[in-house]
Amino acid sequence: MSDKKTRRAVLGSLGLAGGAFLLGGMTKALAEEKEAEKSGQPGLEFWTYRKLDPKPVADQAYTLYREGSCMYAVCGSIVGALAEKYGQPYASFPFGMMRYGHGGIGGWGTTCGTLNGAAAVFGLFVEKKKTCDLLTGDLFNWYRKTELPNYVPEGKEKILTCKPGAVLCHVSSSLWCKIAEKPMKSPERKERCARLTASVAAKTVELMNDYLDAKVPTKHDAEEFDFHSDAISKMRCGMCHEME
């Protein structure tokens, strides 16, 4: 398979439409990994992030949302952009598995799928756990405190924005619906989530671009969080219950 891939081929892999294509790509990727090992280059280093332009990634995430929802669209837009430009190993990534994150994981309203997909991207390209945690913390704090969605599709008007306040799908979506006076199953809420997906995809690219430029904070301020007594959770109870 050549390094250059057409948009149609990449999007086909995103939808898992070409099983034979994916299997062939995975086989080729494994062969290339073995060659890397022979040359003294660890195979894991083959999965390397390269700088991307946030705007076209956001546009693609907005489109992909309609195919597989939020987590799928964030991860697919970023890794898919790399696949379109560089081919393997990015084109062999099993994008379809990311559909599980819709609606806060299978519709349960837990972690917002946009954040779940972004964290997966961090884990795919960033080796050190501490750095992954710092990137994730940056994104999650940005999500909680930013008027979202801040992405506006070309040719469309702005819509209502609000600060999600928490990283949970249920809280984020319910708060927007409450302010917008729209039901959860309304087309307006779905449009909001599609734009939110694009917003998070763009921010994830910005953070990864900064990561390549060694612009990752060394720590987060402890005062950002009101820890539970077990000092494990970074979420205050009020993030959710203050909405009741």
Buried (B, 14 or more C-beta within 10 A) or exposed (E): BEEEBEEEBBBBBBBBEEEEBBEEBBEBBEEBBEEBEEEEEEBEEBBEBEEBEBEBBBBBBBBBBEBBBBBBBBBBBBBBBBBBBBBBBBBBBEBBEBBBBBBBBEEEBBBBBBBBBBBBBBEBBBEEEEBBBBBBBBBBBBBBEBEBBBBBBEEEEEEEBBBBBBBBBBBBBBBBBEEBEBEEEEEBBBBBBBBBBBBBBBBBBBBBBBBEEEEBEEEBEEEEBEEEEEEEEBBBEEBBEEEE
